[in-house]
Amino acid sequence: MEAYTAYSAREILIPDTGAVQTDLERLFAQLFTVLTTTPAGTAMAGIMSEAQSDDQLAQNFYENFIASRQAIVLKILERGVERGELRSDCTI
């Protein structure tokens, strides 16, 4: 998992196009590409499968993969609030 995290940190860029929708589309397209066209994606499928029955692996997966992706999405949404694209009272 550490290898994938290091790889994706280099390969997954945080888009900043000035539009929340476009930023999210580009982010998810990048993630989809990495997960479906690289050996790292194949490894991640195995890790996700194993995490279903291994609580420690599931926790590690959350901390090293899910949480960082959530932080990227949060950053994109926060920029949208700052630009006025999203309402300031929306829960993100």
N, C-alpha and C positions, 0 to 999 in steps of 0.2 A: 504494500500500500504506500509505503514511503517513496518508492520509485515512481509510482503513478503521480503522487502528489507533487513531487519535484518536477516531473515531466509536464504536468498540466500547468504548474506555476509559470513555466516558460512558454507554453503553447496557448494557454487560455488567457486572452487579453480582455481587460474590462473595457467594453465599448463606451465611447462617449461621443455620440453623434448629435446630441442636442435634443433627442426625442426618446422618451422612455420606451415606446413600442419598438422602435428600431434597435435601440440598445439591447432590449430583451431578446428580440429576434436574432440578432447577431451573436449574443452570448449563447443562446440555446443551440444555434447552428454550429458554433465552435465545439460545444460540448458533445453534440450529436456526432460530429465528424470524428472527434477523438475517440469516442466510445464505440463507433461502428467501423472505423477504418484502420485502427492501429492495434498492435499487440497489447498496448495498455488497456484498451477497451475490453479485450478478451479476458485479461487478468481481472479487471474490475467486475465482470460478470461472475467469475468464480468467487471473488471475495464477497459479493452481494449474496450469492447463494449460500456460502458458508456462514455468513453473518446471521442467517435466519435461525441457525441452531447453536450459535456460539455467542453468548452474551458479551464476552470480553471483546471479541472481534467486532461485534455490532457497535459497541461503545467506541472502539478505536476508529471504525469506519465513519461514524457520525462526527467524531472530533476532527478527523483528518480530511474528510471529503465533504460531507454534507454541510457542516457548519461553515466551511470556507465558501461554498457555493451560495449558501444563504446570505452570507455577508456581502457577496458581490451583488446579489439581487437587491438587498437592502440599500446598498450604496446607490444603485441605479434609481431605485424608487425615491430615495431621499433627494437626489438631484432633480427628479421630476417635481417634487414638492417645492424645492427652491426655485425652480424655473416657472412655477405656476401651472404646470401640466396636470398635476394631481392636486386635489384639495388638501389644504393643510391640516384638516381635521380627519383625514382618512387614517385608518389603523394599518400600519405597515410592519 
